[in-house]
Structure formats: C-alpha cells, structure tokens
Amino acid sequence: MDWMIKDVDYSPKDTTGVEGFVNRMETELRGEGPPLEGFHFLNSPSEMLRFSREIEDEVRSNPQKANLYVGFQTVEKMLAEAGRYRQLNELGVSVVTFGQGELPESMEFEGSTWVPLNRDTRSLANQWYLISSSPTPIAFVAWEVSVEEQFAIGGLSAPGKLFKGFVTNDLRVINGLIGHLDSVMNQKAAIQDSRAAIESQLRLPINKIMTITQMKRVLKRTK
C-alpha cells in the first residue's frame, strides 16, 4: 500500500483525492476478505477534534501497554500540545509523534519519539491523525485539503482551513497504518544515525573543502 494521495486518486467527483485513496486502501487491504469495518467519513473539524480527544482519553484511562501514533503536521503544533502528551508518556503510554521541523532538545522526554518530516502535502505521515492498537484499536486520519500554500499553517478555525478524513476500528487499516509509520520512523532514525556517524569522524569546524577532479591530457600529434 502506498500511503499517500496519488494522481489516480483524484476524480471530478472528489478533487481532494481522499475518497480515491480510501477506495484504493480498501481494495488493497481487503483482498479476498470482507469489506472494511467500523468505517466512517468525517468532514467537520469539530467532530475530528472530538474523536482525537476521545482517543487520548481512552489511552489515558488504560495506559499500561498502550500506544499512540500522532500526526501534528508541524513541530509548533506538537509544542502546543506538549504538556498533554508528556502526561500520557508519564502514565506509561508509548507515544510516537510526527511533523515538519526539529523538536528542541529541551522538549524531548524519555519514552517518546519525535519523527521530523519533510514537507509533503500528499503523504499520510504529514497529516493530522491519532492511531492506537492498544488498549482499543482505533484510527483517526484527517487529510488537510486546504489550498497548498495554507497547508499546516494556522489553527482549525483559520479562514479557508479544510479537512477531510475518516475513523475506523478495522485492524487491517490500523495495522497497515502503524506498519507504515514504523517504517517512516525507522528510515528517519537510520538517516540520523548515518549523519551522526559521519560527523563524529570529521574534524569540526571545517574551514576548507578540497575537490578532486579527473583531468585528461590531450596529446596533439605533430608532423
């Protein structure tokens, strides 16, 4: 499953591509099995916020072995909610958060992971979501479908802010989403580890850079 809005997902009926993505997701995850279960489309930001708070409350009330994957879109949005998620972590919830930008070291706390992302308006990892497989399997995903220049800027009530999403308790979707987000997290960690290994071998600061090029000698035959 390619967890992003693709060109094939857009249609005259739905120019956001979200419904096309969902149809493609159902086809690929369903296989020969039954239709996806517990699936509900969402269009109201207030309803989306209510679902997100309900998921947070569920993991807070049953924190042991609970997990939560959260898409904040940007580090600024995560910092605005940092107190809430620090409390979840202190209760024992395994929290993994995603968004554009680097989290300040002073805001990092043990047992949680911040995954920095590059800007990508089509990628699911860059959207607003809360996904948990324990204690209660649930996935809420909201795609921002505002104009591209407004993506990840401003709050839910900002003029022109538009979202389209869904909620489901189907384990095929939940496990697929978590598998994808784990892959994104591991890829980012591998890149950071490689960068740290290279930096540890360099003598900093670097004042000079030498470039080696291959030169070809041209011999002219003289009579």
C-alpha positions in Angstrom: 0.0 0.0 0.0 1.3 3.4 -1.0 0.2 5.6 1.9 -0.2 8.9 0.1 -2.6 10.6 -2.3 -1.7 9.6 -5.8 -2.7 11.1 -9.1 -5.0 8.1 -9.7 -7.0 9.0 -6.5 -8.3 12.3 -7.9 -11.6 12.4 -9.8 -14.1 15.0 -10.9 -16.4 13.8 -8.1 -13.7 14.2 -5.4 -10.9 16.7 -6.3 -9.3 16.1 -2.9 -8.3 12.5 -3.7 -9.2 11.4 -0.2 -12.1 9.2 -1.3 -10.0 7.7 -4.1 -7.3 6.9 -1.5 -9.8 5.2 0.8 -11.2 3.2 -2.1 -7.7 2.1 -3.1 -6.9 1.3 0.5 -9.9 -0.9 0.9 -9.1 -2.7 -2.4 -5.5 -3.4 -1.4 -6.1 -4.2 2.3 -9.3 -6.2 1.8 -8.0 -8.6 -0.7 -10.5 -11.6 -0.8 -11.7 -10.8 2.7 -14.8 -8.9 3.9 -15.3 -5.1 3.5 -13.6 -2.8 5.9 -15.5 -2.5 9.2 -16.3 0.4 11.5 -15.5 2.9 8.8 -16.9 6.5 9.0 -16.1 9.6 6.9 -15.5 12.9 8.7 -15.8 16.4 7.3 -16.3 18.6 10.4 -13.1 19.8 12.2 -15.1 20.0 15.5 -16.1 16.3 15.0 -12.5 15.4 14.2 -11.2 17.2 17.3 -13.8 15.3 19.4 -12.6 12.0 18.0 -9.0 12.9 18.7 -9.7 13.8 22.3 -11.7 10.6 22.8 -8.7 8.6 21.6 -6.4 10.5 24.0 -8.8 9.9 26.9 -9.0 6.2 26.1 -5.2 5.6 26.2 -5.0 7.8 29.4 -7.6 5.7 31.2 -5.8 2.4 30.2 -2.1 3.4 29.9 -0.5 0.1 30.5 1.0 -1.2 27.2 -1.0 1.5 25.4 0.5 3.0 22.2 -0.3 6.2 20.3 0.9 7.5 16.9 0.1 11.1 16.4 0.5 13.4 13.4 0.8 17.0 14.3 1.8 18.3 10.8 4.4 20.7 12.4 6.6 20.9 15.5 4.9 24.1 16.5 1.6 22.2 16.8 3.2 19.5 18.8 4.7 22.0 21.2 1.3 23.5 21.8 0.2 20.0 23.0 3.4 19.0 24.7 2.0 19.1 28.2 -0.8 16.8 27.4 1.5 14.3 25.7 4.1 14.4 28.4 1.4 13.4 30.9 0.4 10.4 28.6 4.0 9.4 28.5 4.5 9.6 32.3 1.5 7.3 32.7 3.2 4.7 30.5 1.8 5.3 27.1 4.2 4.7 24.2 4.0 7.9 22.1 5.4 8.5 18.6 4.7 11.9 17.1 5.3 13.1 13.5 5.6 16.5 11.8 7.7 19.1 10.0 10.6 20.6 11.9 13.1 19.6 14.6 11.9 19.2 18.2 14.1 21.3 20.7 16.2 19.0 23.0 14.7 20.8 26.0 11.2 19.4 24.9 12.3 15.8 24.5 11.1 13.4 27.1 12.0 9.8 27.8 9.8 7.1 26.3 8.5 9.3 23.4 9.8 9.7 19.9 9.5 12.8 17.6 9.9 11.9 13.9 10.8 15.0 11.8 9.4 15.1 8.3 10.0 17.0 5.1 7.0 19.0 3.8 4.7 16.8 1.7 1.0 17.7 1.3 0.1 14.3 -0.2 1.8 12.0 2.3 -0.3 10.4 5.1 2.5 10.8 7.6 2.3 14.6 7.2 -1.4 14.8 8.1 -3.4 15.0 11.3 -4.0 11.6 12.9 -4.2 9.6 16.1 -3.8 5.8 15.8 -3.7 3.2 18.5 -3.7 -0.6 18.5 -3.9 -0.8 22.3 -5.9 -0.6 24.6 -8.6 -0.1 21.9 -7.8 -0.4 18.2 -8.8 2.8 16.5 -7.5 5.0 13.7 -8.5 8.6 13.0 -7.0 10.3 10.0 -7.7 13.8 8.7 -6.2 15.0 5.4 -5.8 18.7 5.1 -7.3 19.7 1.8 -6.9 23.5 2.1 -5.0 25.3 -0.7 -1.4 24.1 -0.7 0.0 27.5 0.5 -2.1 27.1 3.7 -1.1 23.5 4.4 -0.1 23.1 8.1 -0.4 26.8 8.8 -2.9 28.2 11.4 -5.4 26.5 13.6 -8.6 24.6 12.8 -10.7 27.7 12.7 -8.4 29.7 10.4 -10.2 31.0 7.3 -10.1 28.6 4.4 -9.0 25.7 6.6 -10.4 22.4 5.3 -10.0 18.8 6.3 -11.5 15.5 5.1 -10.9 12.3 6.9 -12.2 9.0 8.4 -12.2 6.9 11.5 -12.2 3.1 11.7 -11.6 0.3 14.1 -10.7 -2.2 11.4 -7.5 -4.0 12.3 -6.4 -4.3 8.7 -6.3 -0.5 8.4 -4.8 0.1 11.9 -2.0 -2.5 11.5 -1.3 -1.2 8.0 -1.0 2.4 9.2 1.2 1.5 12.2 3.4 -0.6 10.0 3.8 2.3 7.6 4.5 4.8 10.4 7.0 2.5 12.0 8.8 2.3 8.6 8.9 6.1 8.3 10.3 6.3 11.9 13.0 3.7 11.3 14.1 5.3 8.0 14.4 8.7 9.7 16.4 7.1 12.6 18.7 5.4 10.1 19.4 8.7 8.3 20.1 10.5 11.6 22.4 7.7 12.8 24.4 7.8 9.5 24.7 11.6 9.7 25.9 11.4 13.3 28.5 8.7 12.4 29.9 10.8 9.6 30.0 13.9 11.8 31.9 12.0 14.5 34.6 11.2 12.0 35.1 14.7 10.8 37.3 17.3 12.5 35.0 20.3 13.1 34.8 23.1 12.3 35.6 22.6 8.6 37.4 25.6 7.2 38.5 24.2 3.8 37.0 21.9 1.3 39.1 20.2 -1.3 37.5 18.9 -4.5 39.4 16.3 -6.7 38.5 16.1 -10.3 39.9 14.0 -13.1 41.8 15.8 -15.7 42.5 14.3 -19.2 45.6 15.2 -21.1 45.1 15.8 -24.8 48.1 14.9 -26.9 48.4 16.5 -30.3 50.3 14.6 -32.9 52.8 16.8 -34.7 54.2 16.1 -38.2 
